[in-house]
Amino acid sequence: MIERFEMKKATIDDLVYFIRESKDKGGKGPIFFLGAGMSISGGIPLAREIAKDIMKRYNGNPYIQKIDKSDRNYANLMNCLSPTQRNQLLKEYIENAKINVSHLYLAQLMKEGYADYVVTVNFDNLILRALACYNTFPPIYDLAILNDFTSSSFKKNSVIYLHGQHHGLWLLNTEEEMAKVEKVVPKLFDKISDERPWVCIGYSGNDPIFDHIKSIGRFDNGLYWVGYKENIPEKHIKNNLLCKANTNTYYVSGYDADTFMMTLNSKLDLDEPPIIESPFTTLGKMLDDIVDLDDDENYEMFRRRLNSSKSKVNEAILTYEEGEVEKLIREWRNCSIYKNYNENRLSYFSKKVSTLNNDDLRKEYSSFLNDWGNYLCNQFNDTKEKTFFDKSIRRFNKAIEIDDSYDRSYYNLANLYLDYSTFMNTERHIKLAIKNYKIVSKITPNDNNIHINYSIALFTYLDLFIDSKDERKNIFNEIFAVLDKALTIDPNDFYVIVQYGLIQQEYGEIMDDEGSLRKSLDSFRKCEKFLVEDKEDKSNMYFDWGNSLYLLAESCKSEEFYRDSINKFELAIDLNPNNYKIYDIYGSSLAGLGLLKSNRALIIQGKSECELAYKKTGLSYNLSCICALLKDNYNAFKYLEEAIQKKKVSREYVIDDPDWTDYKEHEKFIEIIYGGSS
């Protein structure tokens, strides 16, 4: 039996410490193990997207038709194609791909001696193209065509392809083909692993290579598994590696591949990639590597062209890299990358922008101030200190003053006002949020993120500050108009449709309109068909769907709606078990069904779910109602009083809630609701 432990977590700072210490002491550098997530931002799709593309291109393939729909995964579908078809399919992806941030910064790590090996299950050449930007051409090993190893070791700073290269003789896609490297992979890992940490990034572990990684046992210098943002690792990765005893493995969260590599370079104090920081100097060095020809008149035309190109590049270096404008822009960009903002330089920057009177400089300065505002905004969100809020507002407003066409500053300013108004419950700030969303929606009318947040701001205003039914109806109509516009931009935008369903739900509940609640079900039903990578977003959709069903169940006293809502809440929990607000409504739905069916066991089960939600979130009102149904007076009043004190429910709502019908004359109820008098 495998002994499992709590998964150990590490930060990027932990990894930086060990990488730097090893390099400073002349030790060995890490192995960077790359999966498909490393290349996705460069235009190389993930396996499931490739599977969808195969179904679209080769839908009539008789071998595909014979596979059960549930078994139509990447490996099985690839097995239905001929080697020529597979190679052509992948060739198209790779020829259209671009060098992305993650590979560019990984190449910099290799160039600077912070990475000993790049081992990849990908077919693409993005790491080789990125290294070429540094005029670096590493040794390349392709295990798909390597039958056995010699006694010599793999050269450092090499790139090792485990499944073949896109132009190679073999591309290992099917399970049968992947078995081709089954014997050589363990030998490879044994040769390169000694005294080196591993950094696994963008890798799902859904191929036979993962079996070889987990078979290594203990990683003496650590294995750092970089997840995707805040997602939790897949079960097979946790159970077979990260939660096993004595493996010395760690999980790093909070990043995608691009932001991880970018942050790692920054924390290792490396310069920006020369191709980005000083592109003309980089081009000049490439031209200098072209050999000068002798004075033979046959080469005169070539010499002229080469010298002309060098002259133009040198002129560009003076103008765009060494000029005052470029130096300012470079300083701002570095400040933004390294979050090194200095308020003492603000006055100097503003004077320079005014004196130089350069349009490009103004736009860059506005962008820089926007980045600074975002940084301060994040500080406010972390600390809730108003000083950061005020400074962030000033940066965004200054950015708009410098360039009033820059949409991001309006958008970020609106988002900040929205967050602040929700946090402080202030009408003035929500109105400012709405004003700025309105402006930016005209500057950038085709950005659905703007329309979604605009609709959220309008609803927040309605929910917090509007009591009149007619006014509420007018604002709801305005919200629907914003979302209708978003749907004309993209009728299949998952997030817009979810928001539409949520607003229909709110309209149905607030305006007592059962028809709108039923319409929200259609919206959520449509969303279920979309493939959404983010499990949290999909979970939230099921939660919202379940909530609409629960409201209908309460209204109609329908067993079918209760059971459907319970099913949706369970799907939401399965996708995101750490979202404890789900358990609160889930428990209420179980209790509602229990009450309808006179099933005390269901009510008690509902209470258990609400107790879990209470422990994790402090939500107590639904728990108080269930305690009231169970005649547990002490806890019913305890949790009710807590909910009212925390302003999670109004006294007026409680008075109208049928769950408290039997308690209207109870002395404790009167004390809590009326302050001791009836």
C-alpha angles and dihedrals in degrees: 000000000000113000109224128200136184111287111257116229128208134187128226087251090061090054092046090054095054095042092050094044092052093049094046090053094046093253130144124289127232131274111237109209112197131204133181093280088069091065103036096095088052090062101265107129125225120255094262091053090050088050089054090049091052090052090051097046100036102028091134093054105126093215090056091049090057093057117091111246092242090057097050096113129144098271095045094046092047088053088060092059127077118248089253092053092048093049092047092050094052093041091060092053094047096045090054095044123106131211106267133206095259095056093042092056093041088055088053090053090053092047091051094046098253096119126050100185140014111205116185140182088197125101097212128105098222095119091050092049090048092051089050087062085066092045087248123138112184131200108270125210122191112196092191089073098028109099098183142347129254119226090263119096127242112271117252119253090032132141116229121197112203098185100033136263125283092248096039131110091252132038110183108217109135126065089249092052093045088057086066091081096039094109100039099048095069089050091051093050091048092053098048104031101073112119092344128119118227125226112194113193133174091002123136097190090226097132137069091266089074089064089060093048094052090046091063087079110196121029100208093195094037138261115238113200109200110208129199110273109295096338116128116238121265115269095249091054093049096043097043101036124359097045097038119109122255097009097116091220128150137195120224116196138177101065145080118218095269097049092043094055092042092051093045091055091047094050090048086057094239121157122250114273108280092229087062101032098044110006096168093051088051091051090047091056090051090052090048088057090063108096117246112240124226123258095269107139090229088072097043096105092049092049091051093051093046093048091045091053091048091049092051092048092049089050090051090050091055093045103040106022106031100030122103093251093052093046091055092047091049091051092051093048092050090048089053094047095047096033088235102148120170118193091196089069095054096088091047092050093049092050092049092050090050094046098045092046094199120156094212090049092052092051091049091048091051090050090048092051089049090053089049090050090052091051091052090044090057089049089054092049090051098045106019087221110154092216089071091047092053094046091048091052090052093051093050093046091049090049089053091047090054094045116009091184094063103110097193094066093054090046095048091044090052091048091051093050089048093051092046094048090051092047096045099027092232122160094201094060096046088053089052089050091052091047093054094044088053091052096046092045087062094046092048106021096168099058109105093191087067093050092049093051090043089056091048091053092050091049092047089054091049094046098047105033113019121083102161112100092215093050090048091052091051092051091047088054089051090051092050089050090054092049093044087057090050090052091053087057093050118357090190098052103135094204095049092050091049090050090048090052091048093052090047087052092050091047090051093050098041098039093038091238113152091185092062091051089054090049089054088060089059090053094050091044089056091050092056090069094062123092106233119183096201108081092196092058092048090048091052090052091054090047092053090046091050090049092055090050091048092052090050091047090053091047098045098028086229121168090201093056091046092052092045091050091050089052092052093048090051091052089050092050092048090056096043113013092173095065096096097180086075091063091057095061091033089058091047091052092050090049091047091054090045091053091047092050095037087240109150092185090062091049090052090048088052090051090053092054092048090049089056090050090049093052092051103035109016092238104152112159099084089044089053090052093052090048087052091052089051091049090241091147098175095056093035091060093037093056093039092054091048092051092051094046090052089047092238090134135018125238089236091058092050092050090055095043110106090211087077098046093111092049102053092105096039113120094226092048090052090049093052097043103034102024094251101317129089 
